[in-house]
Amino acid sequence: MSTTIPAHKHCRICGRSMPANREYCSNECRDKAGKGEKKAKRMSRIWLLVLVVLMFFFIFSSVFLRPT
């Protein structure tokens, strides 16, 4: 006796089973994914800004504050 599992995939947010032609199982999961992507973009921009400020600080300190 063999049973076949219909073509499906799982929601990236909650893990529920859903049809293979959908990306998310519900509008709630779609909204959560959008918020997560916005948060990730914001965090990457913050880290980039921190990196630029640190590089500026090190360059400034090595050029203008070096002992003579």
CHARMM-style PDB file with segment names, atoms N, HN, CA, C and O in Angstrom:
ATOM      1  N   MET     1       0.830  -1.168   0.000  1.00  0.00      PROA
ATOM      2  CA  MET     1       0.000   0.000   0.000  1.00  0.00      PROA
ATOM      3  C   MET     1       0.884   1.244   0.000  1.00  0.00      PROA
ATOM      4  O   MET     1       1.643   1.462   0.944  1.00  0.00      PROA
ATOM      5  N   SER     2       0.795   2.043  -1.028  1.00  0.00      PROA
ATOM      6  HN  SER     2       0.178   1.865  -1.795  1.00  0.00      PROA
ATOM      7  CA  SER     2       1.602   3.257  -1.051  1.00  0.00      PROA
ATOM      8  C   SER     2       0.693   4.461  -1.177  1.00  0.00      PROA
ATOM      9  O   SER     2      -0.294   4.453  -1.914  1.00  0.00      PROA
ATOM     10  N   THR     3       1.050   5.484  -0.445  1.00  0.00      PROA
ATOM     11  HN  THR     3       1.851   5.491   0.154  1.00  0.00      PROA
ATOM     12  CA  THR     3       0.298   6.740  -0.533  1.00  0.00      PROA
ATOM     13  C   THR     3       1.224   7.796  -1.103  1.00  0.00      PROA
ATOM     14  O   THR     3       2.424   7.804  -0.831  1.00  0.00      PROA
ATOM     15  N   THR     4       0.661   8.671  -1.885  1.00  0.00      PROA
ATOM     16  HN  THR     4      -0.315   8.664  -2.106  1.00  0.00      PROA
ATOM     17  CA  THR     4       1.469   9.737  -2.452  1.00  0.00      PROA
ATOM     18  C   THR     4       1.087  11.049  -1.789  1.00  0.00      PROA
ATOM     19  O   THR     4      -0.083  11.300  -1.498  1.00  0.00      PROA
ATOM     20  N   ILE     5       2.062  11.852  -1.564  1.00  0.00      PROA
ATOM     21  HN  ILE     5       3.012  11.648  -1.801  1.00  0.00      PROA
ATOM     22  CA  ILE     5       1.847  13.165  -0.978  1.00  0.00      PROA
ATOM     23  C   ILE     5       1.697  14.158  -2.119  1.00  0.00      PROA
ATOM     24  O   ILE     5       2.551  14.215  -3.003  1.00  0.00      PROA
ATOM     25  N   PRO     6       0.626  14.940  -2.114  1.00  0.00      PROA
ATOM     26  CA  PRO     6       0.443  15.909  -3.202  1.00  0.00      PROA
ATOM     27  C   PRO     6       1.556  16.951  -3.196  1.00  0.00      PROA
ATOM     28  O   PRO     6       2.174  17.207  -2.163  1.00  0.00      PROA
ATOM     29  N   ALA     7       1.804  17.550  -4.360  1.00  0.00      PROA
ATOM     30  HN  ALA     7       1.302  17.342  -5.199  1.00  0.00      PROA
ATOM     31  CA  ALA     7       2.843  18.572  -4.467  1.00  0.00      PROA
ATOM     32  C   ALA     7       2.507  19.713  -3.516  1.00  0.00      PROA
ATOM     33  O   ALA     7       1.408  20.266  -3.557  1.00  0.00      PROA
ATOM     34  N   HSD     8       3.456  20.055  -2.669  1.00  0.00      PROA
ATOM     35  HN  HSD     8       4.349  19.605  -2.636  1.00  0.00      PROA
ATOM     36  CA  HSD     8       3.248  21.118  -1.702  1.00  0.00      PROA
ATOM     37  C   HSD     8       4.597  21.682  -1.261  1.00  0.00      PROA
ATOM     38  O   HSD     8       5.650  21.138  -1.597  1.00  0.00      PROA
ATOM     39  N   LYS     9       4.552  22.752  -0.522  1.00  0.00      PROA
ATOM     40  HN  LYS     9       3.697  23.193  -0.249  1.00  0.00      PROA
ATOM     41  CA  LYS     9       5.735  23.277   0.142  1.00  0.00      PROA
ATOM     42  C   LYS     9       5.282  23.874   1.462  1.00  0.00      PROA
ATOM     43  O   LYS     9       4.093  23.872   1.781  1.00  0.00      PROA
ATOM     44  N   HSD    10       6.229  24.379   2.219  1.00  0.00      PROA
ATOM     45  HN  HSD    10       7.195  24.380   1.960  1.00  0.00      PROA
ATOM     46  CA  HSD    10       5.919  24.887   3.545  1.00  0.00      PROA
ATOM     47  C   HSD    10       6.164  26.393   3.615  1.00  0.00      PROA
ATOM     48  O   HSD    10       7.080  26.922   2.985  1.00  0.00      PROA
ATOM     49  N   CYS    11       5.330  27.060   4.390  1.00  0.00      PROA
ATOM     50  HN  CYS    11       4.586  26.630   4.902  1.00  0.00      PROA
ATOM     51  CA  CYS    11       5.427  28.507   4.572  1.00  0.00      PROA
ATOM     52  C   CYS    11       6.768  28.846   5.220  1.00  0.00      PROA
ATOM     53  O   CYS    11       7.190  28.180   6.165  1.00  0.00      PROA
ATOM     54  N   ARG    12       7.435  29.881   4.711  1.00  0.00      PROA
ATOM     55  HN  ARG    12       7.092  30.422   3.943  1.00  0.00      PROA
ATOM     56  CA  ARG    12       8.740  30.284   5.251  1.00  0.00      PROA
ATOM     57  C   ARG    12       8.626  30.890   6.644  1.00  0.00      PROA
ATOM     58  O   ARG    12       9.620  30.934   7.369  1.00  0.00      PROA
ATOM     59  N   ILE    13       7.460  31.351   7.033  1.00  0.00      PROA
ATOM     60  HN  ILE    13       6.653  31.314   6.444  1.00  0.00      PROA
ATOM     61  CA  ILE    13       7.281  32.010   8.315  1.00  0.00      PROA
ATOM     62  C   ILE    13       6.824  31.037   9.401  1.00  0.00      PROA
ATOM     63  O   ILE    13       7.460  30.932  10.449  1.00  0.00      PROA
ATOM     64  N   CYS    14       5.731  30.333   9.153  1.00  0.00      PROA
ATOM     65  HN  CYS    14       5.214  30.419   8.302  1.00  0.00      PROA
ATOM     66  CA  CYS    14       5.165  29.477  10.198  1.00  0.00      PROA
ATOM     67  C   CYS    14       5.403  27.984   9.975  1.00  0.00      PROA
ATOM     68  O   CYS    14       5.248  27.191  10.904  1.00  0.00      PROA
ATOM     69  N   GLY    15       5.773  27.593   8.768  1.00  0.00      PROA
ATOM     70  HN  GLY    15       5.898  28.237   8.013  1.00  0.00      PROA
ATOM     71  CA  GLY    15       6.073  26.186   8.487  1.00  0.00      PROA
ATOM     72  C   GLY    15       4.876  25.328   8.123  1.00  0.00      PROA
ATOM     73  O   GLY    15       5.025  24.120   7.941  1.00  0.00      PROA
ATOM     74  N   ARG    16       3.686  25.918   8.012  1.00  0.00      PROA
ATOM     75  HN  ARG    16       3.564  26.899   8.160  1.00  0.00      PROA
ATOM     76  CA  ARG    16       2.505  25.134   7.636  1.00  0.00      PROA
ATOM     77  C   ARG    16       2.596  24.682   6.185  1.00  0.00      PROA
ATOM     78  O   ARG    16       3.205  25.344   5.345  1.00  0.00      PROA
ATOM     79  N   SER    17       1.985  23.555   5.915  1.00  0.00      PROA
ATOM     80  HN  SER    17       1.489  23.017   6.597  1.00  0.00      PROA
ATOM     81  CA  SER    17       1.924  23.019   4.558  1.00  0.00      PROA
ATOM     82  C   SER    17       0.945  23.855   3.739  1.00  0.00      PROA
ATOM     83  O   SER    17      -0.075  24.314   4.254  1.00  0.00      PROA
ATOM     84  N   MET    18       1.266  24.048   2.457  1.00  0.00      PROA
ATOM     85  HN  MET    18       2.094  23.675   2.039  1.00  0.00      PROA
ATOM     86  CA  MET    18       0.407  24.844   1.575  1.00  0.00      PROA
ATOM     87  C   MET    18       0.621  24.390   0.136  1.00  0.00      PROA
ATOM     88  O   MET    18       1.561  23.642  -0.133  1.00  0.00      PROA
ATOM     89  N   PRO    19      -0.222  24.821  -0.790  1.00  0.00      PROA
ATOM     90  CA  PRO    19      -0.030  24.443  -2.197  1.00  0.00      PROA
ATOM     91  C   PRO    19       1.315  24.938  -2.733  1.00  0.00      PROA
ATOM     92  O   PRO    19       1.857  25.936  -2.257  1.00  0.00      PROA
ATOM     93  N   ALA    20       1.832  24.238  -3.713  1.00  0.00      PROA
ATOM     94  HN  ALA    20       1.392  23.427  -4.100  1.00  0.00      PROA
ATOM     95  CA  ALA    20       3.165  24.546  -4.241  1.00  0.00      PROA
ATOM     96  C   ALA    20       3.220  25.870  -4.987  1.00  0.00      PROA
ATOM     97  O   ALA    20       4.307  26.415  -5.174  1.00  0.00      PROA
ATOM     98  N   ASN    21       2.093  26.399  -5.415  1.00  0.00      PROA
ATOM     99  HN  ASN    21       1.210  25.956  -5.263  1.00  0.00      PROA
ATOM    100  CA  ASN    21       2.124  27.632  -6.202  1.00  0.00      PROA
ATOM    101  C   ASN    21       2.011  28.900  -5.355  1.00  0.00      PROA
ATOM    102  O   ASN    21       1.926  29.998  -5.904  1.00  0.00      PROA
ATOM    103  N   ARG    22       2.008  28.766  -4.043  1.00  0.00      PROA
ATOM    104  HN  ARG    22       2.076  27.874  -3.597  1.00  0.00      PROA
ATOM    105  CA  ARG    22       1.897  29.936  -3.164  1.00  0.00      PROA
ATOM    106  C   ARG    22       3.223  30.181  -2.449  1.00  0.00      PROA
ATOM    107  O   ARG    22       4.008  29.256  -2.244  1.00  0.00      PROA
ATOM    108  N   GLU    23       3.461  31.425  -2.076  1.00  0.00      PROA
ATOM    109  HN  GLU    23       2.823  32.177  -2.243  1.00  0.00      PROA
ATOM    110  CA  GLU    23       4.690  31.785  -1.386  1.00  0.00      PROA
ATOM    111  C   GLU    23       4.501  31.766   0.139  1.00  0.00      PROA
ATOM    112  O   GLU    23       5.401  31.362   0.875  1.00  0.00      PROA
ATOM    113  N   TYR    24       3.330  32.202   0.601  1.00  0.00      PROA
ATOM    114  HN  TYR    24       2.599  32.530   0.003  1.00  0.00      PROA
ATOM    115  CA  TYR    24       3.009  32.227   2.035  1.00  0.00      PROA
ATOM    116  C   TYR    24       1.644  31.595   2.232  1.00  0.00      PROA
ATOM    117  O   TYR    24       0.833  31.560   1.307  1.00  0.00      PROA
ATOM    118  N   CYS    25       1.386  31.097   3.428  1.00  0.00      PROA
ATOM    119  HN  CYS    25       2.045  31.125   4.180  1.00  0.00      PROA
ATOM    120  CA  CYS    25       0.114  30.414   3.680  1.00  0.00      PROA
ATOM    121  C   CYS    25      -1.022  31.388   3.949  1.00  0.00      PROA
ATOM    122  O   CYS    25      -2.186  31.042   3.747  1.00  0.00      PROA
ATOM    123  N   SER    26      -0.712  32.605   4.403  1.00  0.00      PROA
ATOM    124  HN  SER    26       0.234  32.887   4.568  1.00  0.00      PROA
ATOM    125  CA  SER    26      -1.765  33.575   4.708  1.00  0.00      PROA
ATOM    126  C   SER    26      -1.229  34.997   4.548  1.00  0.00      PROA
ATOM    127  O   SER    26      -0.025  35.218   4.414  1.00  0.00      PROA
ATOM    128  N   ASN    27      -2.156  35.949   4.565  1.00  0.00      PROA
ATOM    129  HN  ASN    27      -3.134  35.769   4.674  1.00  0.00      PROA
ATOM    130  CA  ASN    27      -1.750  37.356   4.499  1.00  0.00      PROA
ATOM    131  C   ASN    27      -0.973  37.764   5.747  1.00  0.00      PROA
ATOM    132  O   ASN    27      -0.094  38.623   5.684  1.00  0.00      PROA
ATOM    133  N   GLU    28      -1.298  37.152   6.869  1.00  0.00      PROA
ATOM    134  HN  GLU    28      -2.013  36.455   6.920  1.00  0.00      PROA
ATOM    135  CA  GLU    28      -0.575  37.442   8.118  1.00  0.00      PROA
ATOM    136  C   GLU    28       0.904  37.073   7.981  1.00  0.00      PROA
ATOM    137  O   GLU    28       1.775  37.839   8.395  1.00  0.00      PROA
ATOM    138  N   CYS    29       1.185  35.917   7.410  1.00  0.00      PROA
ATOM    139  HN  CYS    29       0.478  35.295   7.074  1.00  0.00      PROA
ATOM    140  CA  CYS    29       2.580  35.496   7.216  1.00  0.00      PROA
ATOM    141  C   CYS    29       3.274  36.395   6.186  1.00  0.00      PROA
ATOM    142  O   CYS    29       4.459  36.696   6.331  1.00  0.00      PROA
ATOM    143  N   ARG    30       2.554  36.821   5.160  1.00  0.00      PROA
ATOM    144  HN  ARG    30       1.592  36.576   5.043  1.00  0.00      PROA
ATOM    145  CA  ARG    30       3.125  37.719   4.159  1.00  0.00      PROA
ATOM    146  C   ARG    30       3.512  39.050   4.812  1.00  0.00      PROA
ATOM    147  O   ARG    30       4.573  39.602   4.518  1.00  0.00      PROA
ATOM    148  N   ASP    31       2.653  39.562   5.696  1.00  0.00      PROA
ATOM    149  HN  ASP    31       1.791  39.114   5.935  1.00  0.00      PROA
ATOM    150  CA  ASP    31       2.942  40.810   6.401  1.00  0.00      PROA
ATOM    151  C   ASP    31       4.143  40.666   7.325  1.00  0.00      PROA
ATOM    152  O   ASP    31       4.987  41.559   7.398  1.00  0.00      PROA
ATOM    153  N   LYS    32       4.220  39.537   8.033  1.00  0.00      PROA
ATOM    154  HN  LYS    32       3.534  38.812   7.974  1.00  0.00      PROA
ATOM    155  CA  LYS    32       5.362  39.292   8.914  1.00  0.00      PROA
ATOM    156  C   LYS    32       6.665  39.243   8.119  1.00  0.00      PROA
ATOM    157  O   LYS    32       7.690  39.756   8.566  1.00  0.00      PROA
ATOM    158  N   ALA    33       6.622  38.631   6.951  1.00  0.00      PROA
ATOM    159  HN  ALA    33       5.789  38.214   6.587  1.00  0.00      PROA
ATOM    160  CA  ALA    33       7.821  38.543   6.113  1.00  0.00      PROA
ATOM    161  C   ALA    33       8.239  39.928   5.644  1.00  0.00      PROA
ATOM    162  O   ALA    33       9.431  40.236   5.629  1.00  0.00      PROA
ATOM    163  N   GLY    34       7.291  40.765   5.263  1.00  0.00      PROA
ATOM    164  HN  GLY    34       6.322  40.515   5.275  1.00  0.00      PROA
ATOM    165  CA  GLY    34       7.601  42.126   4.833  1.00  0.00      PROA
ATOM    166  C   GLY    34       8.233  42.938   5.946  1.00  0.00      PROA
ATOM    167  O   GLY    34       9.181  43.686   5.710  1.00  0.00      PROA
ATOM    168  N   LYS    35       7.712  42.796   7.166  1.00  0.00      PROA
ATOM    169  HN  LYS    35       6.942  42.188   7.358  1.00  0.00      PROA
ATOM    170  CA  LYS    35       8.280  43.516   8.308  1.00  0.00      PROA
ATOM    171  C   LYS    35       9.700  43.028   8.594  1.00  0.00      PROA
ATOM    172  O   LYS    35      10.581  43.823   8.922  1.00  0.00      PROA
ATOM    173  N   GLY    36       9.914  41.733   8.471  1.00  0.00      PROA
ATOM    174  HN  GLY    36       9.199  41.088   8.205  1.00  0.00      PROA
ATOM    175  CA  GLY    36      11.248  41.179   8.711  1.00  0.00      PROA
ATOM    176  C   GLY    36      12.262  41.680   7.693  1.00  0.00      PROA
ATOM    177  O   GLY    36      13.408  41.963   8.041  1.00  0.00      PROA
ATOM    178  N   GLU    37      11.842  41.791   6.433  1.00  0.00      PROA
ATOM    179  HN  GLU    37      10.911  41.562   6.150  1.00  0.00      PROA
ATOM    180  CA  GLU    37      12.744  42.290   5.390  1.00  0.00      PROA
ATOM    181  C   GLU    37      13.082  43.755   5.625  1.00  0.00      PROA
ATOM    182  O   GLU    37      14.226  44.167   5.429  1.00  0.00      PROA
ATOM    183  N   LYS    38      12.091  44.551   6.045  1.00  0.00      PROA
ATOM    184  HN  LYS    38      11.162  44.217   6.204  1.00  0.00      PROA
ATOM    185  CA  LYS    38      12.351  45.961   6.344  1.00  0.00      PROA
ATOM    186  C   LYS    38      13.327  46.095   7.508  1.00  0.00      PROA
ATOM    187  O   LYS    38      14.226  46.935   7.480  1.00  0.00      PROA
ATOM    188  N   LYS    39      13.145  45.269   8.524  1.00  0.00      PROA
ATOM    189  HN  LYS    39      12.414  44.587   8.547  1.00  0.00      PROA
ATOM    190  CA  LYS    39      14.033  45.312   9.684  1.00  0.00      PROA
ATOM    191  C   LYS    39      15.458  44.922   9.287  1.00  0.00      PROA
ATOM    192  O   LYS    39      16.418  45.538   9.749  1.00  0.00      PROA
ATOM    193  N   ALA    40      15.601  43.912   8.443  1.00  0.00      PROA
ATOM    194  HN  ALA    40      14.821  43.412   8.067  1.00  0.00      PROA
ATOM    195  CA  ALA    40      16.923  43.479   8.002  1.00  0.00      PROA
ATOM    196  C   ALA    40      17.610  44.571   7.189  1.00  0.00      PROA
ATOM    197  O   ALA    40      18.809  44.793   7.351  1.00  0.00      PROA
ATOM    198  N   LYS    41      16.871  45.255   6.318  1.00  0.00      PROA
ATOM    199  HN  LYS    41      15.896  45.075   6.187  1.00  0.00      PROA
ATOM    200  CA  LYS    41      17.452  46.360   5.545  1.00  0.00      PROA
ATOM    201  C   LYS    41      17.919  47.479   6.463  1.00  0.00      PROA
ATOM    202  O   LYS    41      19.012  48.021   6.296  1.00  0.00      PROA
ATOM    203  N   ARG    42      17.075  47.818   7.435  1.00  0.00      PROA
ATOM    204  HN  ARG    42      16.187  47.378   7.570  1.00  0.00      PROA
ATOM    205  CA  ARG    42      17.418  48.885   8.369  1.00  0.00      PROA
ATOM    206  C   ARG    42      18.682  48.526   9.154  1.00  0.00      PROA
ATOM    207  O   ARG    42      19.557  49.372   9.338  1.00  0.00      PROA
ATOM    208  N   MET    43      18.779  47.286   9.614  1.00  0.00      PROA
ATOM    209  HN  MET    43      18.068  46.599   9.466  1.00  0.00      PROA
ATOM    210  CA  MET    43      19.958  46.871  10.379  1.00  0.00      PROA
ATOM    211  C   MET    43      21.215  46.871   9.514  1.00  0.00      PROA
ATOM    212  O   MET    43      22.288  47.230   9.998  1.00  0.00      PROA
ATOM    213  N   SER    44      21.108  46.479   8.257  1.00  0.00      PROA
ATOM    214  HN  SER    44      20.236  46.187   7.863  1.00  0.00      PROA
ATOM    215  CA  SER    44      22.293  46.492   7.397  1.00  0.00      PROA
ATOM    216  C   SER    44      22.750  47.924   7.136  1.00  0.00      PROA
ATOM    217  O   SER    44      23.950  48.184   7.056  1.00  0.00      PROA
ATOM    218  N   ARG    45      21.815  48.846   7.006  1.00  0.00      PROA
ATOM    219  HN  ARG    45      20.840  48.634   7.071  1.00  0.00      PROA
ATOM    220  CA  ARG    45      22.188  50.252   6.833  1.00  0.00      PROA
ATOM    221  C   ARG    45      22.848  50.805   8.084  1.00  0.00      PROA
ATOM    222  O   ARG    45      23.808  51.569   7.985  1.00  0.00      PROA
ATOM    223  N   ILE    46      22.357  50.436   9.250  1.00  0.00      PROA
ATOM    224  HN  ILE    46      21.577  49.815   9.330  1.00  0.00      PROA
ATOM    225  CA  ILE    46      22.963  50.889  10.506  1.00  0.00      PROA
ATOM    226  C   ILE    46      24.387  50.360  10.613  1.00  0.00      PROA
ATOM    227  O   ILE    46      25.298  51.109  10.965  1.00  0.00      PROA
ATOM    228  N   TRP    47      24.590  49.075  10.313  1.00  0.00      PROA
ATOM    229  HN  TRP    47      23.850  48.467  10.027  1.00  0.00      PROA
ATOM    230  CA  TRP    47      25.934  48.507  10.395  1.00  0.00      PROA
ATOM    231  C   TRP    47      26.879  49.158   9.385  1.00  0.00      PROA
ATOM    232  O   TRP    47      28.057  49.365   9.679  1.00  0.00      PROA
ATOM    233  N   LEU    48      26.372  49.476   8.214  1.00  0.00      PROA
ATOM    234  HN  LEU    48      25.415  49.308   7.975  1.00  0.00      PROA
ATOM    235  CA  LEU    48      27.189  50.160   7.219  1.00  0.00      PROA
ATOM    236  C   LEU    48      27.591  51.541   7.725  1.00  0.00      PROA
ATOM    237  O   LEU    48      28.741  51.947   7.561  1.00  0.00      PROA
ATOM    238  N   LEU    49      26.673  52.257   8.327  1.00  0.00      PROA
ATOM    239  HN  LEU    49      25.738  51.928   8.460  1.00  0.00      PROA
ATOM    240  CA  LEU    49      26.971  53.567   8.892  1.00  0.00      PROA
ATOM    241  C   LEU    49      28.014  53.461  10.004  1.00  0.00      PROA
ATOM    242  O   LEU    49      28.939  54.271  10.065  1.00  0.00      PROA
ATOM    243  N   VAL    50      27.873  52.480  10.873  1.00  0.00      PROA
ATOM    244  HN  VAL    50      27.122  51.822  10.825  1.00  0.00      PROA
ATOM    245  CA  VAL    50      28.848  52.272  11.951  1.00  0.00      PROA
ATOM    246  C   VAL    50      30.224  51.981  11.364  1.00  0.00      PROA
ATOM    247  O   VAL    50      31.224  52.508  11.851  1.00  0.00      PROA
ATOM    248  N   LEU    51      30.288  51.162  10.338  1.00  0.00      PROA
ATOM    249  HN  LEU    51      29.475  50.734   9.942  1.00  0.00      PROA
ATOM    250  CA  LEU    51      31.554  50.836   9.698  1.00  0.00      PROA
ATOM    251  C   LEU    51      32.200  52.080   9.099  1.00  0.00      PROA
ATOM    252  O   LEU    51      33.404  52.285   9.255  1.00  0.00      PROA
ATOM    253  N   VAL    52      31.419  52.911   8.417  1.00  0.00      PROA
ATOM    254  HN  VAL    52      30.441  52.745   8.290  1.00  0.00      PROA
ATOM    255  CA  VAL    52      31.946  54.137   7.814  1.00  0.00      PROA
ATOM    256  C   VAL    52      32.466  55.084   8.900  1.00  0.00      PROA
ATOM    257  O   VAL    52      33.533  55.677   8.744  1.00  0.00      PROA
ATOM    258  N   VAL    53      31.727  55.226   9.984  1.00  0.00      PROA
ATOM    259  HN  VAL    53      30.860  54.744  10.111  1.00  0.00      PROA
ATOM    260  CA  VAL    53      32.167  56.104  11.086  1.00  0.00      PROA
ATOM    261  C   VAL    53      33.452  55.579  11.703  1.00  0.00      PROA
ATOM    262  O   VAL    53      34.361  56.362  11.983  1.00  0.00      PROA
ATOM    263  N   LEU    54      33.551  54.281  11.921  1.00  0.00      PROA
ATOM    264  HN  LEU    54      32.813  53.645  11.694  1.00  0.00      PROA
ATOM    265  CA  LEU    54      34.779  53.708  12.482  1.00  0.00      PROA
ATOM    266  C   LEU    54      35.963  53.889  11.540  1.00  0.00      PROA
ATOM    267  O   LEU    54      37.064  54.216  11.983  1.00  0.00      PROA
ATOM    268  N   MET    55      35.746  53.680  10.249  1.00  0.00      PROA
ATOM    269  HN  MET    55      34.851  53.414   9.889  1.00  0.00      PROA
ATOM    270  CA  MET    55      36.839  53.873   9.290  1.00  0.00      PROA
ATOM    271  C   MET    55      37.282  55.328   9.286  1.00  0.00      PROA
ATOM    272  O   MET    55      38.480  55.609   9.253  1.00  0.00      PROA
ATOM    273  N   PHE    56      36.335  56.254   9.320  1.00  0.00      PROA
ATOM    274  HN  PHE    56      35.362  56.026   9.347  1.00  0.00      PROA
ATOM    275  CA  PHE    56      36.677  57.672   9.371  1.00  0.00      PROA
ATOM    276  C   PHE    56      37.478  57.978  10.630  1.00  0.00      PROA
ATOM    277  O   PHE    56      38.469  58.706  10.570  1.00  0.00      PROA
ATOM    278  N   PHE    57      37.063  57.433  11.762  1.00  0.00      PROA
ATOM    279  HN  PHE    57      36.258  56.841  11.810  1.00  0.00      PROA
ATOM    280  CA  PHE    57      37.770  57.658  13.016  1.00  0.00      PROA
ATOM    281  C   PHE    57      39.200  57.142  12.938  1.00  0.00      PROA
ATOM    282  O   PHE    57      40.125  57.847  13.338  1.00  0.00      PROA
ATOM    283  N   PHE    58      39.401  55.936  12.437  1.00  0.00      PROA
ATOM    284  HN  PHE    58      38.649  55.363  12.111  1.00  0.00      PROA
ATOM    285  CA  PHE    58      40.750  55.376  12.357  1.00  0.00      PROA
ATOM    286  C   PHE    58      41.631  56.154  11.377  1.00  0.00      PROA
ATOM    287  O   PHE    58      42.808  56.389  11.650  1.00  0.00      PROA
ATOM    288  N   ILE    59      41.075  56.546  10.263  1.00  0.00      PROA
ATOM    289  HN  ILE    59      40.119  56.355  10.040  1.00  0.00      PROA
ATOM    290  CA  ILE    59      41.856  57.331   9.301  1.00  0.00      PROA
ATOM    291  C   ILE    59      42.194  58.693   9.888  1.00  0.00      PROA
ATOM    292  O   ILE    59      43.337  59.142   9.798  1.00  0.00      PROA
ATOM    293  N   PHE    60      41.217  59.349  10.485  1.00  0.00      PROA
ATOM    294  HN  PHE    60      40.288  58.984  10.558  1.00  0.00      PROA
ATOM    295  CA  PHE    60      41.442  60.653  11.102  1.00  0.00      PROA
ATOM    296  C   PHE    60      42.496  60.561  12.200  1.00  0.00      PROA
ATOM    297  O   PHE    60      43.402  61.393  12.263  1.00  0.00      PROA
ATOM    298  N   SER    61      42.383  59.561  13.060  1.00  0.00      PROA
ATOM    299  HN  SER    61      41.647  58.886  13.009  1.00  0.00      PROA
ATOM    300  CA  SER    61      43.332  59.445  14.174  1.00  0.00      PROA
ATOM    301  C   SER    61      44.728  59.085  13.684  1.00  0.00      PROA
ATOM    302  O   SER    61      45.709  59.530  14.279  1.00  0.00      PROA
ATOM    303  N   SER    62      44.851  58.301  12.627  1.00  0.00      PROA
ATOM    304  HN  SER    62      44.054  57.940  12.143  1.00  0.00      PROA
ATOM    305  CA  SER    62      46.170  57.942  12.147  1.00  0.00      PROA
ATOM    306  C   SER    62      46.845  59.089  11.387  1.00  0.00      PROA
ATOM    307  O   SER    62      48.074  59.168  11.368  1.00  0.00      PROA
ATOM    308  N   VAL    63      46.076  59.969  10.768  1.00  0.00      PROA
ATOM    309  HN  VAL    63      45.078  59.905  10.783  1.00  0.00      PROA
ATOM    310  CA  VAL    63      46.634  61.068  10.013  1.00  0.00      PROA
ATOM    311  C   VAL    63      46.909  62.277  10.885  1.00  0.00      PROA
ATOM    312  O   VAL    63      47.983  62.871  10.791  1.00  0.00      PROA
ATOM    313  N   PHE    64      45.970  62.651  11.727  1.00  0.00      PROA
ATOM    314  HN  PHE    64      45.097  62.168  11.804  1.00  0.00      PROA
ATOM    315  CA  PHE    64      46.077  63.885  12.471  1.00  0.00      PROA
ATOM    316  C   PHE    64      46.539  63.733  13.912  1.00  0.00      PROA
ATOM    317  O   PHE    64      46.984  64.714  14.506  1.00  0.00      PROA
ATOM    318  N   LEU    65      46.453  62.561  14.490  1.00  0.00      PROA
ATOM    319  HN  LEU    65      46.091  61.763  14.007  1.00  0.00      PROA
ATOM    320  CA  LEU    65      46.796  62.391  15.884  1.00  0.00      PROA
ATOM    321  C   LEU    65      48.025  61.522  16.108  1.00  0.00      PROA
ATOM    322  O   LEU    65      48.270  61.072  17.227  1.00  0.00      PROA
ATOM    323  N   ARG    66      48.786  61.287  15.073  1.00  0.00      PROA
ATOM    324  HN  ARG    66      48.587  61.652  14.164  1.00  0.00      PROA
ATOM    325  CA  ARG    66      49.972  60.443  15.252  1.00  0.00      PROA
ATOM    326  C   ARG    66      51.068  61.231  15.990  1.00  0.00      PROA
ATOM    327  O   ARG    66      51.200  62.443  15.818  1.00  0.00      PROA
ATOM    328  N   PRO    67      51.836  60.529  16.798  1.00  0.00      PROA
ATOM    329  CA  PRO    67      52.901  61.211  17.540  1.00  0.00      PROA
ATOM    330  C   PRO    67      53.999  61.713  16.602  1.00  0.00      PROA
ATOM    331  O   PRO    67      54.339  61.063  15.613  1.00  0.00      PROA
ATOM    332  N   THR    68      54.529  62.849  16.927  1.00  0.00      PROA
ATOM    333  HN  THR    68      54.253  63.377  17.731  1.00  0.00      PROA
ATOM    334  CA  THR    68      55.601  63.417  16.103  1.00  0.00      PROA
ATOM    335  C   THR    68      56.928  63.383  16.812  1.00  0.00      PROA
ATOM    336  OT1 THR    68      57.935  63.823  16.257  1.00  0.00      PROA
TER     337      THR     68
END
